[in-house]
Amino acid sequence: EEHIERAIRSVINQRGLAMNEAITLYLVDDASTDNTVSKASSMLRGSNLKYDIIVNSENLGVARSAAKFFNDYLYRKDCFLVRLDADDFLMPDAISNLKKAYRDNHLVIGNYWEKTEKFSRVSPKSIYEAFACGVLMYIQDIVEAGGLVNADVCMFIEYDFYLRMFAIGVVPIMIDEVVYTYCRQPDSLTRDSTAVDKSLQALRDRWGDEVVSRIREY
């Protein structure tokens, strides 16, 4: 509820796209108990953006909710996906910059602002310093790689996703433009050292020590 309008506005205000590059916003609400859905609905009704709001009947958590959404709504589509957390937001030229860089069988990843107690610009030097948010992905590549998320790896679903994409020959393109702002909240799971360690161990069990050693510090 606190952040959703900012996230939606960042999608509505995307610029630099050709007329045939229409955006559809899919808002997945994981059985929230506040005014998120009503705020989002009111804002989207007053816009020209094509949208669909999906409300889960029970709270599934990020991984299961993302997997259900992808399998129910997207896996047959011939389009691109840019995932955005509700408390983050896109830069105005994010999608056009990502699309300009796209080549077949690639993920396109940009720089981002990380907001904690202060803002800092993050320029990923490898895929292991990036998040799945703000990344341009082709739906059929995701299907071939086995889906959007694997819930078994806990919070670090993006790294498992990247590794599955590499396994089918999809590799990252890094662009210099800042494409979104990642807001790390005081109660973020990534500030919980026990949860971080559990997730890293799950990745280690699946992909090995060498992969985990390359992931950014938390």
BAZATOR-219687 format. One record per atom (N, C-alpha, C): residue number from 1; residue in three letters; atom name; x negated, y negated, z negated. Coordinates in Angstrom, 2 decimals. Layout:
BEGIN
NUM;ALA;CA;X;Y;Z
...
***
This chain:
BEGIN
1;GLU;N;-0.82;1.21;0.00
1;GLU;CA;0.00;0.00;0.00
1;GLU;C;-0.86;-1.26;0.00
2;GLU;N;-1.95;-1.22;-0.75
2;GLU;CA;-2.79;-2.41;-0.90
2;GLU;C;-3.52;-2.77;0.39
3;HIS;N;-3.86;-1.77;1.20
3;HIS;CA;-4.74;-2.01;2.34
3;HIS;C;-4.11;-1.74;3.71
4;ILE;N;-2.95;-1.09;3.75
4;ILE;CA;-2.45;-0.55;5.02
4;ILE;C;-2.18;-1.64;6.06
5;GLU;N;-1.71;-2.80;5.64
5;GLU;CA;-1.41;-3.86;6.60
5;GLU;C;-2.67;-4.34;7.31
6;ARG;N;-3.77;-4.42;6.58
6;ARG;CA;-5.04;-4.83;7.19
6;ARG;C;-5.49;-3.82;8.23
7;ALA;N;-5.37;-2.54;7.92
7;ALA;CA;-5.77;-1.49;8.86
7;ALA;C;-4.92;-1.55;10.13
8;ILE;N;-3.61;-1.68;9.96
8;ILE;CA;-2.71;-1.74;11.12
8;ILE;C;-2.99;-2.99;11.96
9;ARG;N;-3.19;-4.11;11.30
9;ARG;CA;-3.46;-5.35;12.03
9;ARG;C;-4.71;-5.21;12.89
10;SER;N;-5.69;-4.48;12.41
10;SER;CA;-6.92;-4.31;13.17
10;SER;C;-6.70;-3.48;14.43
11;VAL;N;-5.66;-2.65;14.44
11;VAL;CA;-5.31;-1.89;15.65
11;VAL;C;-4.47;-2.76;16.58
12;ILE;N;-3.51;-3.45;16.03
12;ILE;CA;-2.66;-4.33;16.84
12;ILE;C;-3.50;-5.38;17.57
13;ASN;N;-4.55;-5.87;16.92
13;ASN;CA;-5.34;-6.98;17.47
13;ASN;C;-6.51;-6.54;18.35
14;GLN;N;-6.52;-5.28;18.78
14;GLN;CA;-7.58;-4.84;19.68
14;GLN;C;-7.52;-5.60;21.00
15;ARG;N;-8.67;-5.96;21.52
15;ARG;CA;-8.72;-6.76;22.74
15;ARG;C;-9.73;-6.13;23.72
16;GLY;N;-9.68;-6.64;24.96
16;GLY;CA;-10.63;-6.20;25.97
16;GLY;C;-10.27;-4.92;26.67
17;LEU;N;-9.05;-4.40;26.44
17;LEU;CA;-8.63;-3.16;27.09
17;LEU;C;-7.90;-3.44;28.38
18;ALA;N;-8.08;-2.57;29.38
18;ALA;CA;-7.34;-2.70;30.63
18;ALA;C;-5.88;-2.36;30.42
19;MET;N;-5.04;-2.78;31.36
19;MET;CA;-3.59;-2.58;31.23
19;MET;C;-3.23;-1.10;31.11
20;ASN;N;-4.03;-0.22;31.73
20;ASN;CA;-3.72;1.21;31.70
20;ASN;C;-4.33;1.92;30.50
21;GLU;N;-4.93;1.16;29.59
21;GLU;CA;-5.54;1.75;28.41
21;GLU;C;-4.66;1.46;27.19
22;ALA;N;-3.51;2.06;27.15
22;ALA;CA;-2.55;1.82;26.08
22;ALA;C;-2.98;2.53;24.80
23;ILE;N;-2.71;1.90;23.68
23;ILE;CA;-2.99;2.49;22.37
23;ILE;C;-1.67;2.95;21.74
24;THR;N;-1.69;4.15;21.17
24;THR;CA;-0.61;4.60;20.30
24;THR;C;-1.18;4.77;18.91
25;LEU;N;-0.53;4.18;17.93
25;LEU;CA;-0.96;4.34;16.55
25;LEU;C;-0.12;5.43;15.89
26;TYR;N;-0.79;6.46;15.40
26;TYR;CA;-0.13;7.50;14.62
26;TYR;C;-0.49;7.27;13.15
27;LEU;N;0.50;6.96;12.35
27;LEU;CA;0.25;6.73;10.94
27;LEU;C;0.71;7.96;10.16
28;VAL;N;-0.24;8.62;9.51
28;VAL;CA;0.08;9.83;8.74
28;VAL;C;0.09;9.48;7.26
29;ASP;N;1.25;9.56;6.66
29;ASP;CA;1.41;9.26;5.24
29;ASP;C;1.47;10.57;4.47
30;ASP;N;0.54;10.75;3.56
30;ASP;CA;0.42;12.03;2.85
30;ASP;C;1.26;12.02;1.58
31;ALA;N;2.58;11.89;1.79
31;ALA;CA;3.54;11.92;0.68
31;ALA;C;3.23;10.87;-0.38
32;SER;N;2.96;9.64;0.06
32;SER;CA;2.65;8.58;-0.89
32;SER;C;3.89;8.25;-1.73
33;THR;N;3.64;7.65;-2.89
33;THR;CA;4.75;7.32;-3.81
33;THR;C;4.90;5.81;-3.99
34;ASP;N;4.19;5.02;-3.17
34;ASP;CA;4.31;3.57;-3.27
34;ASP;C;5.03;3.03;-2.03
35;ASN;N;4.77;1.80;-1.66
35;ASN;CA;5.48;1.16;-0.54
35;ASN;C;4.71;1.18;0.77
36;THR;N;3.78;2.13;0.91
36;THR;CA;2.96;2.19;2.12
36;THR;C;3.82;2.30;3.37
37;VAL;N;4.76;3.23;3.38
37;VAL;CA;5.55;3.49;4.59
37;VAL;C;6.44;2.30;4.94
38;SER;N;7.08;1.70;3.95
38;SER;CA;7.96;0.57;4.24
38;SER;C;7.16;-0.63;4.73
39;LYS;N;6.01;-0.88;4.14
39;LYS;CA;5.16;-1.97;4.60
39;LYS;C;4.70;-1.74;6.03
40;ALA;N;4.25;-0.52;6.31
40;ALA;CA;3.78;-0.18;7.65
40;ALA;C;4.90;-0.27;8.67
41;SER;N;6.06;0.26;8.33
41;SER;CA;7.21;0.26;9.25
41;SER;C;7.61;-1.15;9.61
42;SER;N;7.69;-2.02;8.62
42;SER;CA;8.09;-3.40;8.86
42;SER;C;7.10;-4.10;9.78
43;MET;N;5.83;-3.87;9.54
43;MET;CA;4.80;-4.52;10.34
43;MET;C;4.80;-4.00;11.78
44;LEU;N;4.94;-2.71;11.96
44;LEU;CA;4.90;-2.11;13.29
44;LEU;C;6.14;-2.44;14.11
45;ARG;N;7.30;-2.54;13.44
45;ARG;CA;8.52;-2.91;14.16
45;ARG;C;8.40;-4.29;14.78
46;GLY;N;7.64;-5.15;14.14
46;GLY;CA;7.48;-6.51;14.64
46;GLY;C;6.35;-6.68;15.64
47;SER;N;5.74;-5.57;16.06
47;SER;CA;4.62;-5.64;17.00
47;SER;C;5.03;-5.02;18.34
48;ASN;N;4.15;-5.15;19.33
48;ASN;CA;4.38;-4.52;20.64
48;ASN;C;3.64;-3.19;20.76
49;LEU;N;3.09;-2.72;19.67
49;LEU;CA;2.28;-1.51;19.68
49;LEU;C;3.17;-0.27;19.67
50;LYS;N;2.84;0.70;20.51
50;LYS;CA;3.54;1.99;20.46
50;LYS;C;3.03;2.74;19.23
51;TYR;N;3.95;3.32;18.47
51;TYR;CA;3.52;3.97;17.23
51;TYR;C;4.45;5.12;16.86
52;ASP;N;3.96;5.95;15.94
52;ASP;CA;4.75;7.04;15.37
52;ASP;C;4.30;7.20;13.93
53;ILE;N;5.25;7.26;13.00
53;ILE;CA;4.92;7.43;11.59
53;ILE;C;5.31;8.85;11.16
54;ILE;N;4.33;9.58;10.65
54;ILE;CA;4.54;10.95;10.21
54;ILE;C;4.41;10.98;8.69
55;VAL;N;5.42;11.45;8.00
55;VAL;CA;5.39;11.49;6.54
55;VAL;C;5.39;12.95;6.08
56;ASN;N;4.34;13.35;5.40
56;ASN;CA;4.27;14.72;4.88
56;ASN;C;5.28;14.92;3.75
57;SER;N;5.88;16.08;3.72
57;SER;CA;6.86;16.38;2.66
57;SER;C;6.19;16.66;1.32
58;GLU;N;4.90;17.00;1.35
58;GLU;CA;4.12;17.19;0.13
58;GLU;C;2.71;16.68;0.37
59;ASN;N;2.02;16.36;-0.71
59;ASN;CA;0.66;15.86;-0.60
59;ASN;C;-0.28;17.01;-0.25
60;LEU;N;-0.97;16.88;0.89
60;LEU;CA;-1.83;17.95;1.38
60;LEU;C;-3.31;17.67;1.19
61;GLY;N;-3.66;16.43;0.92
61;GLY;CA;-5.07;16.05;0.90
61;GLY;C;-5.54;15.70;2.30
62;VAL;N;-6.67;15.02;2.39
62;VAL;CA;-7.14;14.48;3.66
62;VAL;C;-7.34;15.57;4.71
63;ALA;N;-8.05;16.64;4.36
63;ALA;CA;-8.41;17.65;5.35
63;ALA;C;-7.18;18.39;5.88
64;ARG;N;-6.36;18.90;4.97
64;ARG;CA;-5.19;19.65;5.42
64;ARG;C;-4.20;18.76;6.16
65;SER;N;-4.06;17.52;5.70
65;SER;CA;-3.15;16.58;6.36
65;SER;C;-3.63;16.27;7.77
66;ALA;N;-4.93;16.04;7.95
66;ALA;CA;-5.49;15.75;9.27
66;ALA;C;-5.34;16.95;10.19
67;ALA;N;-5.58;18.14;9.66
67;ALA;CA;-5.46;19.35;10.47
67;ALA;C;-4.02;19.56;10.94
68;LYS;N;-3.07;19.38;10.04
68;LYS;CA;-1.67;19.55;10.39
68;LYS;C;-1.24;18.54;11.45
69;PHE;N;-1.64;17.29;11.27
69;PHE;CA;-1.29;16.26;12.24
69;PHE;C;-1.85;16.60;13.62
70;PHE;N;-3.12;16.98;13.67
70;PHE;CA;-3.73;17.29;14.95
70;PHE;C;-3.03;18.46;15.63
71;ASN;N;-2.76;19.51;14.87
71;ASN;CA;-2.14;20.71;15.44
71;ASN;C;-0.69;20.48;15.84
72;ASP;N;0.00;19.61;15.13
72;ASP;CA;1.42;19.36;15.42
72;ASP;C;1.64;18.32;16.51
73;TYR;N;0.72;17.36;16.65
73;TYR;CA;1.01;16.21;17.50
73;TYR;C;0.02;15.98;18.65
74;LEU;N;-1.23;16.37;18.48
74;LEU;CA;-2.23;15.89;19.43
74;LEU;C;-2.91;16.94;20.29
75;TYR;N;-2.94;18.19;19.87
75;TYR;CA;-3.89;19.12;20.48
75;TYR;C;-3.64;19.40;21.95
76;ARG;N;-2.45;19.11;22.46
76;ARG;CA;-2.17;19.31;23.88
76;ARG;C;-2.32;18.04;24.72
77;LYS;N;-2.65;16.95;24.09
77;LYS;CA;-2.69;15.67;24.82
77;LYS;C;-4.03;15.49;25.56
78;ASP;N;-3.97;14.77;26.65
78;ASP;CA;-5.17;14.43;27.42
78;ASP;C;-5.50;12.97;27.12
79;CYS;N;-6.14;12.74;26.00
79;CYS;CA;-6.40;11.37;25.57
79;CYS;C;-7.57;11.36;24.60
80;PHE;N;-7.86;10.19;24.08
80;PHE;CA;-8.94;10.01;23.12
80;PHE;C;-8.36;9.74;21.73
81;LEU;N;-9.16;10.02;20.72
81;LEU;CA;-8.76;9.77;19.34
81;LEU;C;-9.83;8.94;18.65
82;VAL;N;-9.40;7.90;17.95
82;VAL;CA;-10.26;7.16;17.02
82;VAL;C;-9.58;7.24;15.66
83;ARG;N;-10.22;7.88;14.70
83;ARG;CA;-9.62;8.03;13.37
83;ARG;C;-9.99;6.85;12.50
84;LEU;N;-9.04;6.40;11.69
84;LEU;CA;-9.25;5.25;10.81
84;LEU;C;-8.60;5.52;9.46
85;ASP;N;-9.38;5.41;8.39
85;ASP;CA;-8.80;5.53;7.05
85;ASP;C;-7.99;4.28;6.73
86;ALA;N;-7.00;4.43;5.87
86;ALA;CA;-6.06;3.34;5.59
86;ALA;C;-6.71;2.14;4.93
87;ASP;N;-7.83;2.34;4.23
87;ASP;CA;-8.47;1.20;3.56
87;ASP;C;-9.64;0.64;4.37
88;ASP;N;-9.84;1.13;5.59
88;ASP;CA;-10.87;0.60;6.48
88;ASP;C;-10.21;-0.20;7.60
89;PHE;N;-11.01;-0.84;8.44
89;PHE;CA;-10.40;-1.57;9.55
89;PHE;C;-11.38;-1.70;10.72
90;LEU;N;-10.81;-1.79;11.93
90;LEU;CA;-11.58;-1.87;13.16
90;LEU;C;-11.97;-3.31;13.46
91;MET;N;-13.10;-3.48;14.14
91;MET;CA;-13.46;-4.77;14.71
91;MET;C;-12.59;-5.02;15.95
92;PRO;N;-12.36;-6.29;16.33
92;PRO;CA;-11.42;-6.59;17.42
92;PRO;C;-11.75;-5.94;18.77
93;ASP;N;-13.04;-5.71;19.07
93;ASP;CA;-13.43;-5.10;20.34
93;ASP;C;-13.85;-3.65;20.18
94;ALA;N;-13.50;-3.03;19.07
94;ALA;CA;-14.00;-1.69;18.77
94;ALA;C;-13.66;-0.68;19.86
95;ILE;N;-12.39;-0.56;20.20
95;ILE;CA;-11.99;0.49;21.13
95;ILE;C;-12.51;0.22;22.53
96;SER;N;-12.51;-1.03;22.96
96;SER;CA;-13.04;-1.33;24.30
96;SER;C;-14.54;-1.05;24.35
97;ASN;N;-15.28;-1.36;23.30
97;ASN;CA;-16.71;-1.08;23.28
97;ASN;C;-16.99;0.42;23.27
98;LEU;N;-16.20;1.17;22.52
98;LEU;CA;-16.36;2.62;22.49
98;LEU;C;-16.05;3.24;23.86
99;LYS;N;-14.97;2.76;24.48
99;LYS;CA;-14.56;3.31;25.78
99;LYS;C;-15.59;3.00;26.87
100;LYS;N;-16.17;1.81;26.85
100;LYS;CA;-17.15;1.43;27.86
100;LYS;C;-18.36;2.36;27.85
101;ALA;N;-18.69;2.87;26.68
101;ALA;CA;-19.88;3.71;26.54
101;ALA;C;-19.61;5.18;26.82
102;TYR;N;-18.36;5.57;26.90
102;TYR;CA;-18.03;7.00;26.97
102;TYR;C;-18.52;7.66;28.25
103;ARG;N;-19.06;8.86;28.09
103;ARG;CA;-19.39;9.75;29.20
103;ARG;C;-18.82;11.13;28.85
104;ASP;N;-18.60;11.95;29.85
104;ASP;CA;-18.05;13.29;29.57
104;ASP;C;-18.89;14.03;28.54
105;ASN;N;-18.19;14.77;27.68
105;ASN;CA;-18.82;15.61;26.66
105;ASN;C;-19.70;14.82;25.69
106;HIS;N;-19.18;13.72;25.23
106;HIS;CA;-19.89;12.92;24.25
106;HIS;C;-18.93;12.41;23.17
107;LEU;N;-19.50;12.10;22.02
107;LEU;CA;-18.85;11.29;20.99
107;LEU;C;-19.49;9.92;21.07
108;VAL;N;-18.71;8.86;20.90
108;VAL;CA;-19.30;7.52;20.91
108;VAL;C;-19.20;6.94;19.50
109;ILE;N;-20.34;6.53;18.98
109;ILE;CA;-20.46;6.10;17.59
109;ILE;C;-21.12;4.74;17.55
110;GLY;N;-20.55;3.81;16.79
110;GLY;CA;-21.12;2.48;16.69
110;GLY;C;-21.69;2.19;15.32
111;ASN;N;-22.24;1.01;15.16
111;ASN;CA;-22.65;0.50;13.86
111;ASN;C;-21.39;0.18;13.04
112;TYR;N;-21.56;0.01;11.75
112;TYR;CA;-20.41;-0.38;10.92
112;TYR;C;-20.87;-1.18;9.71
113;TRP;N;-19.93;-1.94;9.17
113;TRP;CA;-20.15;-2.61;7.89
113;TRP;C;-19.73;-1.66;6.78
114;GLU;N;-20.54;-1.56;5.75
114;GLU;CA;-20.16;-0.80;4.57
114;GLU;C;-19.92;-1.78;3.44
115;LYS;N;-18.72;-1.78;2.91
115;LYS;CA;-18.35;-2.70;1.83
115;LYS;C;-18.27;-1.94;0.52
116;THR;N;-19.18;-2.20;-0.36
116;THR;CA;-19.11;-1.68;-1.73
116;THR;C;-18.95;-2.90;-2.62
117;GLU;N;-19.93;-3.18;-3.47
117;GLU;CA;-19.88;-4.44;-4.21
117;GLU;C;-20.31;-5.60;-3.31
118;LYS;N;-20.95;-5.28;-2.20
118;LYS;CA;-21.34;-6.28;-1.22
118;LYS;C;-21.25;-5.64;0.17
119;PHE;N;-21.37;-6.47;1.21
119;PHE;CA;-21.37;-5.97;2.58
119;PHE;C;-22.79;-5.64;3.01
120;SER;N;-22.94;-4.55;3.73
120;SER;CA;-24.23;-4.24;4.36
120;SER;C;-23.95;-3.61;5.72
121;ARG;N;-24.76;-3.97;6.70
121;ARG;CA;-24.60;-3.40;8.04
121;ARG;C;-25.35;-2.08;8.11
122;VAL;N;-24.67;-1.05;8.61
122;VAL;CA;-25.28;0.27;8.75
122;VAL;C;-25.42;0.58;10.24
123;SER;N;-26.65;0.85;10.66
123;SER;CA;-26.92;1.22;12.05
123;SER;C;-27.40;2.67;12.05
124;PRO;N;-26.50;3.62;12.26
124;PRO;CA;-26.88;5.03;12.18
124;PRO;C;-28.02;5.36;13.14
125;LYS;N;-29.05;6.00;12.62
125;LYS;CA;-30.16;6.45;13.46
125;LYS;C;-29.93;7.87;13.95
126;SER;N;-28.98;8.53;13.33
126;SER;CA;-28.59;9.87;13.77
126;SER;C;-27.13;10.08;13.39
127;ILE;N;-26.56;11.15;13.89
127;ILE;CA;-25.17;11.48;13.60
127;ILE;C;-24.95;11.71;12.10
128;TYR;N;-26.02;12.06;11.38
128;TYR;CA;-25.90;12.38;9.97
128;TYR;C;-25.79;11.14;9.08
129;GLU;N;-25.84;9.98;9.68
129;GLU;CA;-25.62;8.74;8.93
129;GLU;C;-24.29;8.09;9.31
130;ALA;N;-23.50;8.79;10.10
130;ALA;CA;-22.23;8.23;10.60
130;ALA;C;-21.05;8.94;9.96
131;PHE;N;-19.87;8.32;10.09
131;PHE;CA;-18.62;8.90;9.62
131;PHE;C;-17.75;9.24;10.82
132;ALA;N;-16.75;10.09;10.62
132;ALA;CA;-15.82;10.39;11.70
132;ALA;C;-14.88;9.22;11.97
133;CYS;N;-14.74;8.31;11.01
133;CYS;CA;-13.96;7.09;11.25
133;CYS;C;-14.67;6.25;12.31
134;GLY;N;-13.89;5.56;13.14
134;GLY;CA;-14.48;4.67;14.11
134;GLY;C;-15.26;5.35;15.21
135;VAL;N;-15.07;6.64;15.43
135;VAL;CA;-15.77;7.40;16.46
135;VAL;C;-14.78;7.77;17.56
136;LEU;N;-15.18;7.56;18.81
136;LEU;CA;-14.33;7.92;19.94
136;LEU;C;-14.52;9.39;20.28
137;MET;N;-13.43;10.15;20.25
137;MET;CA;-13.46;11.60;20.48
137;MET;C;-12.43;11.97;21.54
138;TYR;N;-12.78;12.90;22.41
138;TYR;CA;-11.84;13.37;23.43
138;TYR;C;-11.09;14.58;22.87
139;ILE;N;-9.78;14.55;22.98
139;ILE;CA;-8.95;15.57;22.34
139;ILE;C;-9.34;16.99;22.74
140;GLN;N;-9.55;17.22;24.03
140;GLN;CA;-9.83;18.59;24.46
140;GLN;C;-11.19;19.09;23.99
141;ASP;N;-12.14;18.20;23.75
141;ASP;CA;-13.39;18.60;23.11
141;ASP;C;-13.13;19.08;21.69
142;ILE;N;-12.26;18.36;20.99
142;ILE;CA;-11.92;18.73;19.61
142;ILE;C;-11.27;20.11;19.58
143;VAL;N;-10.36;20.36;20.52
143;VAL;CA;-9.69;21.66;20.60
143;VAL;C;-10.72;22.77;20.78
144;GLU;N;-11.64;22.56;21.74
144;GLU;CA;-12.64;23.58;22.03
144;GLU;C;-13.56;23.85;20.85
145;ALA;N;-13.78;22.81;20.05
145;ALA;CA;-14.67;22.94;18.88
145;ALA;C;-13.98;23.57;17.68
146;GLY;N;-12.68;23.83;17.80
146;GLY;CA;-11.99;24.51;16.71
146;GLY;C;-11.14;23.63;15.83
147;GLY;N;-10.81;22.44;16.31
147;GLY;CA;-9.91;21.58;15.56
147;GLY;C;-10.58;20.37;14.95
148;LEU;N;-9.76;19.49;14.40
148;LEU;CA;-10.27;18.22;13.87
148;LEU;C;-11.02;18.40;12.56
149;VAL;N;-10.54;19.26;11.70
149;VAL;CA;-11.19;19.43;10.39
149;VAL;C;-11.21;20.90;9.98
150;ASN;N;-12.15;21.19;9.12
150;ASN;CA;-12.23;22.48;8.44
150;ASN;C;-12.17;22.19;6.95
151;ALA;N;-11.07;22.52;6.32
151;ALA;CA;-10.85;22.15;4.92
151;ALA;C;-11.84;22.82;3.97
152;ASP;N;-12.53;23.88;4.41
152;ASP;CA;-13.43;24.62;3.52
152;ASP;C;-14.65;23.82;3.10
153;VAL;N;-14.95;22.72;3.81
153;VAL;CA;-16.16;21.96;3.49
153;VAL;C;-15.86;20.73;2.62
154;CYS;N;-14.68;20.71;2.02
154;CYS;CA;-14.32;19.69;1.03
154;CYS;C;-14.34;18.29;1.63
155;MET;N;-15.05;17.34;1.00
155;MET;CA;-14.91;15.95;1.41
155;MET;C;-15.70;15.61;2.68
156;PHE;N;-16.76;16.33;2.99
156;PHE;CA;-17.61;15.95;4.11
156;PHE;C;-17.19;16.64;5.40
157;ILE;N;-15.92;16.47;5.72
157;ILE;CA;-15.36;17.13;6.91
157;ILE;C;-15.99;16.59;8.19
158;GLU;N;-16.49;15.35;8.17
158;GLU;CA;-17.04;14.79;9.41
158;GLU;C;-18.31;15.51;9.82
159;TYR;N;-19.15;15.88;8.88
159;TYR;CA;-20.42;16.53;9.26
159;TYR;C;-20.18;17.92;9.83
160;ASP;N;-19.27;18.65;9.24
160;ASP;CA;-18.91;19.96;9.79
160;ASP;C;-18.33;19.79;11.20
161;PHE;N;-17.51;18.76;11.38
161;PHE;CA;-16.93;18.49;12.70
161;PHE;C;-18.02;18.20;13.72
162;TYR;N;-18.97;17.34;13.37
162;TYR;CA;-20.05;17.01;14.30
162;TYR;C;-20.83;18.27;14.70
163;LEU;N;-21.12;19.11;13.75
163;LEU;CA;-21.91;20.31;14.03
163;LEU;C;-21.14;21.28;14.93
164;ARG;N;-19.84;21.36;14.74
164;ARG;CA;-19.04;22.20;15.64
164;ARG;C;-19.00;21.62;17.04
165;MET;N;-18.99;20.28;17.15
165;MET;CA;-19.04;19.65;18.46
165;MET;C;-20.38;19.91;19.15
166;PHE;N;-21.48;19.81;18.39
166;PHE;CA;-22.80;20.10;18.97
166;PHE;C;-22.83;21.52;19.54
167;ALA;N;-22.18;22.44;18.83
167;ALA;CA;-22.22;23.85;19.22
167;ALA;C;-21.59;24.10;20.59
168;ILE;N;-20.68;23.20;21.02
168;ILE;CA;-20.07;23.36;22.35
168;ILE;C;-20.67;22.39;23.36
169;GLY;N;-21.77;21.75;23.00
169;GLY;CA;-22.47;20.88;23.95
169;GLY;C;-22.04;19.44;23.97
170;VAL;N;-21.25;19.01;22.98
170;VAL;CA;-20.85;17.60;22.88
170;VAL;C;-21.87;16.89;22.00
171;VAL;N;-22.43;15.80;22.50
171;VAL;CA;-23.49;15.09;21.76
171;VAL;C;-23.13;13.62;21.59
172;PRO;N;-23.74;12.93;20.64
172;PRO;CA;-23.36;11.54;20.36
172;PRO;C;-24.04;10.52;21.26
173;ILE;N;-23.30;9.48;21.58
173;ILE;CA;-23.85;8.26;22.15
173;ILE;C;-23.78;7.19;21.06
174;MET;N;-24.90;6.60;20.73
174;MET;CA;-24.93;5.55;19.72
174;MET;C;-24.93;4.18;20.41
175;ILE;N;-23.99;3.31;20.05
175;ILE;CA;-23.98;1.96;20.60
175;ILE;C;-24.34;0.97;19.50
176;ASP;N;-24.83;-0.21;19.91
176;ASP;CA;-25.31;-1.20;18.95
176;ASP;C;-24.19;-2.01;18.30
177;GLU;N;-23.02;-2.05;18.94
177;GLU;CA;-21.93;-2.88;18.42
177;GLU;C;-21.39;-2.34;17.11
178;VAL;N;-21.00;-3.27;16.22
178;VAL;CA;-20.28;-2.90;15.00
178;VAL;C;-18.83;-2.62;15.37
179;VAL;N;-18.34;-1.43;15.02
179;VAL;CA;-16.99;-1.07;15.45
179;VAL;C;-15.95;-1.05;14.33
180;TYR;N;-16.39;-0.94;13.09
180;TYR;CA;-15.40;-0.97;12.00
180;TYR;C;-16.07;-1.29;10.68
181;THR;N;-15.25;-1.52;9.67
181;THR;CA;-15.73;-1.74;8.31
181;THR;C;-15.27;-0.59;7.42
182;TYR;N;-16.21;0.05;6.77
182;TYR;CA;-15.94;1.14;5.84
182;TYR;C;-15.94;0.56;4.43
183;CYS;N;-14.82;0.69;3.73
183;CYS;CA;-14.68;0.13;2.39
183;CYS;C;-14.77;1.25;1.35
184;ARG;N;-15.86;1.26;0.64
184;ARG;CA;-16.05;2.29;-0.39
184;ARG;C;-15.49;1.76;-1.70
185;GLN;N;-14.40;2.35;-2.15
185;GLN;CA;-13.67;1.84;-3.31
185;GLN;C;-14.32;2.29;-4.63
186;PRO;N;-14.02;1.57;-5.72
186;PRO;CA;-14.58;1.97;-7.02
186;PRO;C;-14.22;3.40;-7.42
187;ASP;N;-13.04;3.89;-6.97
187;ASP;CA;-12.62;5.24;-7.32
187;ASP;C;-12.81;6.22;-6.17
188;SER;N;-13.64;5.85;-5.20
188;SER;CA;-13.89;6.73;-4.06
188;SER;C;-14.48;8.06;-4.51
189;LEU;N;-14.09;9.13;-3.84
189;LEU;CA;-14.64;10.45;-4.17
189;LEU;C;-16.15;10.50;-3.98
190;THR;N;-16.66;9.68;-3.05
190;THR;CA;-18.10;9.71;-2.81
190;THR;C;-18.90;9.10;-3.97
191;ARG;N;-18.21;8.54;-4.95
191;ARG;CA;-18.88;8.06;-6.16
191;ARG;C;-18.84;9.12;-7.27
192;ASP;N;-18.18;10.23;-7.00
192;ASP;CA;-18.08;11.33;-7.96
192;ASP;C;-19.19;12.34;-7.63
193;SER;N;-20.25;12.34;-8.42
193;SER;CA;-21.41;13.16;-8.10
193;SER;C;-21.08;14.66;-8.11
194;THR;N;-20.15;15.07;-8.96
194;THR;CA;-19.77;16.49;-8.99
194;THR;C;-19.07;16.89;-7.70
195;ALA;N;-18.15;16.03;-7.22
195;ALA;CA;-17.44;16.31;-5.96
195;ALA;C;-18.41;16.29;-4.78
196;VAL;N;-19.35;15.33;-4.79
196;VAL;CA;-20.35;15.26;-3.72
196;VAL;C;-21.19;16.52;-3.69
197;ASP;N;-21.68;16.95;-4.84
197;ASP;CA;-22.52;18.14;-4.90
197;ASP;C;-21.76;19.38;-4.42
198;LYS;N;-20.50;19.49;-4.80
198;LYS;CA;-19.68;20.64;-4.38
198;LYS;C;-19.53;20.65;-2.86
199;SER;N;-19.29;19.49;-2.28
199;SER;CA;-19.10;19.40;-0.83
199;SER;C;-20.40;19.69;-0.08
200;LEU;N;-21.51;19.17;-0.60
200;LEU;CA;-22.80;19.43;0.03
200;LEU;C;-23.14;20.91;-0.02
201;GLN;N;-22.80;21.57;-1.13
201;GLN;CA;-23.05;23.01;-1.24
201;GLN;C;-22.20;23.79;-0.24
202;ALA;N;-20.96;23.35;-0.05
202;ALA;CA;-20.10;24.01;0.93
202;ALA;C;-20.68;23.88;2.34
203;LEU;N;-21.22;22.71;2.64
203;LEU;CA;-21.89;22.52;3.94
203;LEU;C;-23.15;23.36;4.03
204;ARG;N;-23.90;23.43;2.94
204;ARG;CA;-25.12;24.22;2.90
204;ARG;C;-24.82;25.71;3.15
205;ASP;N;-23.76;26.19;2.54
205;ASP;CA;-23.36;27.59;2.73
205;ASP;C;-23.00;27.87;4.17
206;ARG;N;-22.44;26.88;4.84
206;ARG;CA;-21.96;27.08;6.22
206;ARG;C;-23.04;26.83;7.27
207;TRP;N;-23.89;25.81;7.04
207;TRP;CA;-24.82;25.38;8.08
207;TRP;C;-26.30;25.45;7.69
208;GLY;N;-26.60;25.63;6.40
208;GLY;CA;-27.99;25.77;5.98
208;GLY;C;-28.58;24.52;5.38
209;ASP;N;-29.71;24.69;4.70
209;ASP;CA;-30.36;23.60;3.98
209;ASP;C;-30.85;22.49;4.91
210;GLU;N;-31.35;22.86;6.09
210;GLU;CA;-31.97;21.88;6.98
210;GLU;C;-30.97;20.81;7.39
211;VAL;N;-29.73;21.20;7.65
211;VAL;CA;-28.70;20.25;8.04
211;VAL;C;-28.37;19.31;6.88
212;VAL;N;-28.16;19.86;5.71
212;VAL;CA;-27.76;19.05;4.56
212;VAL;C;-28.85;18.06;4.19
213;SER;N;-30.11;18.42;4.38
213;SER;CA;-31.21;17.53;4.03
213;SER;C;-31.24;16.27;4.89
214;ARG;N;-30.52;16.26;6.02
214;ARG;CA;-30.52;15.12;6.93
214;ARG;C;-29.35;14.17;6.72
215;ILE;N;-28.42;14.54;5.84
215;ILE;CA;-27.23;13.72;5.60
215;ILE;C;-27.59;12.49;4.76
216;ARG;N;-26.94;11.40;5.03
216;ARG;CA;-27.20;10.14;4.31
216;ARG;C;-27.02;10.30;2.80
217;GLU;N;-27.66;9.43;2.07
217;GLU;CA;-27.58;9.47;0.60
217;GLU;C;-26.22;8.99;0.13
218;TYR;N;-25.70;9.60;-0.91
218;TYR;CA;-24.48;9.15;-1.56
218;TYR;C;-24.75;8.82;-3.04
***
